[in-house]
Every structure is written in C-alpha cells, then in structure tokens.
Amino acid sequence: MAHTTREFDALYQSYHALVYRRLYYLLGEREAAREITQEGFLKLHRSPPRDQSGLGGWLLRVAANLGYNYLRGETRRRRREEGQCREEADVIPLEEAVIRDQEAKRVHRCLAKLEPRDRMCLLLKNAGHSYAEIAAVIEAEKSSVGTILARARQRFRDLYNELEGRDDHVPGRRSSASLS
C-alpha cells in the first residue's frame, strides 16, 4: 500500500528519531546512522510492508539489517586495507632485494666450502637446535659441540671475508657475517 506524502511525512516524524538513535547506538557513527536512517525510510517509501500494523517494528528491523550490512562492509573494507598495507610493507626496494640475494649467495658459497660436519653444526644452531640435538645429529659428545661450533664459525667468517675481498680478520673480533 503506497503512502501519501502527508502520511509518509507523519511516519517520518514519528519514527525518525527512534530509528536514528538505534542506528547510532549500533554503528557509533553519526554520519553513517544518518545515511542509513534515510535509506530505511526510502525502503519504506518504495516498498512498504503489506501488514501496516507493525510498521514501527518493520522500520526498525529494516534499519538494523541495513546497519549490520554496513558493519560487515566496513569490516571487509578494513581487512582489505590492512592486507594491502601488509602487502605494501612486504615489498622491498629492488636495490635491497639485490643486496639480500648477493648476501645469500655468498653465505651459500661459504657453507659449501665448509666440512659437512661444520656446515651441519652451523645450520642446526642457526635453526635453533640445542647442543644435545646437534650432538646427536653429528654423532659427537654434547660437551664438544661448543668447540666445534666456535671453530666452524671462525672458518665461516674467514671464508666470508675472503669472498668479500676483505682481510680484516682480527683474532677474537666478531665480524658481521651471517651465521656467526
């Protein structure tokens, strides 16, 4: 049943404040509550319910559904934007990517030149394994793992510095080489 302009104005005056208040409490945003209140009244104007006896309840239900749709859309939008920000943060400049790649290649070349036992010790320790776990893998005493690791680290540093063309080894001084 279509409403006359006068009837619609009367309904608007009767329910506008109530619908707006409910939406404002639901959404927490004045502008969104205003827009969705208008959208609810537009739905009432374009396609009113068949049963006019519960018009206030119908209007509140429609407004609540529109509000929930708005909240779901906002949640999706936020997730999308956060995902986009994360993707942008994950993108590294080309120069940095090239440097990382060169660094990784140097590390792999150095590891390849190490004795298998030394290479395994460094890789296991770098992966977070305990001395006991490393000892079991390389079939050595747990008490000797520290010494084996220290020697393997020193050989790795020497190889790394050699690959970089540096001769800055000072006994007892730590280098910035990876896996040290």
C-alpha positions as CSV (number, residue, x, y, z in Angstrom):
1,M,0.0,0.0,0.0
2,A,1.5,3.3,-1.1
3,H,1.5,6.2,1.4
4,T,0.5,9.7,0.5
5,T,3.1,12.4,1.0
6,R,1.3,13.6,4.2
7,E,1.1,10.1,5.6
8,F,4.8,9.5,4.8
9,D,5.8,12.8,6.5
10,A,3.8,11.8,9.6
11,L,5.6,8.4,9.7
12,Y,8.9,10.1,9.2
13,Q,8.3,12.5,12.1
14,S,7.1,9.7,14.3
15,Y,9.9,7.2,13.8
16,H,12.9,9.2,12.5
17,A,14.4,9.9,15.9
18,L,13.9,6.4,17.2
19,V,15.5,4.8,14.0
20,Y,18.4,7.2,14.1
21,R,19.1,6.6,17.8
22,R,19.1,2.8,17.3
23,L,21.4,3.1,14.4
24,Y,23.7,5.5,16.1
25,Y,24.0,3.1,19.1
26,L,24.6,0.2,16.7
27,L,27.2,1.9,14.5
28,G,28.7,4.6,16.7
29,E,29.0,7.0,13.8
30,R,26.6,9.9,13.3
31,E,27.0,10.2,9.6
32,A,26.6,6.5,8.9
33,A,23.5,6.5,11.2
34,R,22.0,9.5,9.3
35,E,22.6,7.9,5.9
36,I,21.2,4.5,6.9
37,T,18.2,6.1,8.5
38,Q,17.4,7.8,5.2
39,E,18.0,4.5,3.4
40,G,15.5,2.8,5.7
41,F,12.8,5.4,5.0
42,L,13.5,5.2,1.3
43,K,12.8,1.4,1.5
44,L,9.6,2.2,3.4
45,H,8.6,4.7,0.7
46,R,9.5,2.4,-2.3
47,S,8.2,-0.9,-1.0
48,P,6.2,-0.6,2.3
49,P,5.2,-3.8,4.1
50,R,1.9,-5.5,3.4
51,D,1.0,-5.5,7.0
52,Q,0.8,-1.9,8.2
53,S,0.0,-2.8,11.8
54,G,3.7,-3.3,12.8
55,L,5.2,-0.5,10.8
56,G,7.5,0.7,13.5
57,G,8.9,-2.7,14.1
58,W,9.3,-3.3,10.4
59,L,11.1,0.0,10.0
60,L,13.5,-0.8,13.0
61,R,14.2,-4.3,11.6
62,V,15.0,-2.9,8.1
63,A,17.2,-0.2,9.7
64,A,19.0,-2.8,11.8
65,N,19.6,-5.1,8.8
66,L,21.0,-2.1,6.8
67,G,23.2,-1.3,9.8
68,Y,24.5,-4.8,10.0
69,N,25.2,-4.8,6.3
70,Y,27.1,-1.5,6.8
71,L,29.2,-3.0,9.6
72,R,30.0,-6.1,7.6
73,G,31.1,-3.9,4.7
74,E,33.3,-1.8,6.9
75,T,34.9,-4.9,8.4
76,R,35.7,-6.2,4.9
77,R,37.0,-2.9,3.8
78,R,39.3,-2.7,6.9
79,R,40.6,-6.2,6.3
80,R,41.2,-5.4,2.7
81,E,43.1,-2.2,3.6
82,E,45.1,-3.9,6.3
83,G,46.0,-6.7,3.9
84,Q,47.0,-4.1,1.3
85,C,49.1,-2.3,3.9
86,R,50.8,-5.6,4.9
87,E,51.5,-6.4,1.2
88,E,53.0,-2.9,0.7
89,A,55.1,-3.4,3.8
90,D,56.3,-6.7,2.5
91,V,57.5,-5.2,-0.8
92,I,61.2,-4.3,-0.6
93,P,63.1,-2.0,-2.9
94,L,64.9,-3.6,-5.8
95,E,68.3,-2.5,-4.5
96,E,67.7,-4.1,-1.1
97,A,66.5,-7.3,-2.8
98,V,69.7,-7.5,-4.9
99,I,71.8,-6.9,-1.9
100,R,70.0,-9.7,0.0
101,D,70.4,-12.0,-2.9
102,Q,74.1,-11.4,-3.2
103,E,74.5,-11.9,0.6
104,A,72.6,-15.2,0.4
105,K,74.8,-16.4,-2.5
106,R,77.9,-15.5,-0.5
107,V,76.6,-17.4,2.5
108,H,75.8,-20.5,0.4
109,R,79.2,-20.4,-1.2
110,C,80.9,-20.3,2.2
111,L,78.7,-23.1,3.6
112,A,79.5,-25.2,0.6
113,K,83.2,-24.8,1.3
114,L,82.9,-25.9,4.9
115,E,83.4,-29.5,6.0
116,P,80.0,-31.3,6.2
117,R,80.1,-31.6,10.0
118,D,80.8,-27.9,10.4
119,R,78.1,-26.9,7.9
120,M,75.6,-29.1,9.7
121,C,76.5,-27.6,13.1
122,L,76.1,-24.1,11.9
123,L,72.8,-24.7,10.1
124,L,71.3,-26.6,13.1
125,K,72.4,-24.0,15.6
126,N,71.1,-21.2,13.4
127,A,67.8,-23.1,13.2
128,G,67.6,-23.0,17.0
129,H,68.6,-26.6,17.9
130,S,70.2,-27.3,21.2
131,Y,73.7,-28.6,21.7
132,A,72.2,-32.0,22.6
133,E,70.3,-32.2,19.4
134,I,73.3,-31.1,17.4
135,A,75.5,-33.6,19.1
136,A,73.0,-36.4,18.2
137,V,73.0,-35.4,14.5
138,I,76.7,-35.0,14.1
139,E,77.4,-38.0,16.3
140,A,79.7,-36.2,18.8
141,E,79.7,-35.6,22.5
142,K,77.5,-32.8,23.7
143,S,80.4,-31.3,25.6
144,S,82.4,-30.8,22.3
145,V,79.6,-29.1,20.3
146,G,80.5,-25.7,21.6
147,T,84.1,-26.0,20.5
148,I,83.0,-27.5,17.1
149,L,80.6,-24.6,16.6
150,A,83.2,-22.0,17.6
151,R,85.7,-23.4,15.1
152,A,83.0,-23.7,12.4
153,R,82.0,-20.1,12.9
154,Q,85.6,-18.9,12.6
155,R,86.1,-20.9,9.4
156,F,82.9,-19.5,8.0
157,R,84.0,-15.9,8.9
158,D,87.3,-16.4,7.2
159,L,85.7,-17.8,4.1
160,Y,83.1,-15.0,4.0
161,N,85.8,-12.3,4.4
162,E,87.8,-13.9,1.7
163,L,84.8,-13.8,-0.7
164,E,84.2,-10.2,0.1
165,G,87.8,-9.4,-0.5
166,R,88.4,-8.2,3.0
167,D,91.4,-9.1,5.1
168,D,90.1,-7.5,8.3
169,H,90.2,-10.6,10.5
170,V,91.4,-9.7,14.0
171,P,91.6,-12.7,16.4
172,G,88.7,-12.6,18.8
173,R,86.8,-9.9,16.9
174,R,83.4,-10.8,15.6
175,S,82.5,-10.0,12.1
176,S,79.1,-9.0,10.7
177,A,79.0,-12.2,8.5
178,S,75.8,-14.1,8.7
179,L,75.5,-17.3,10.7
180,S,78.1,-16.0,13.2
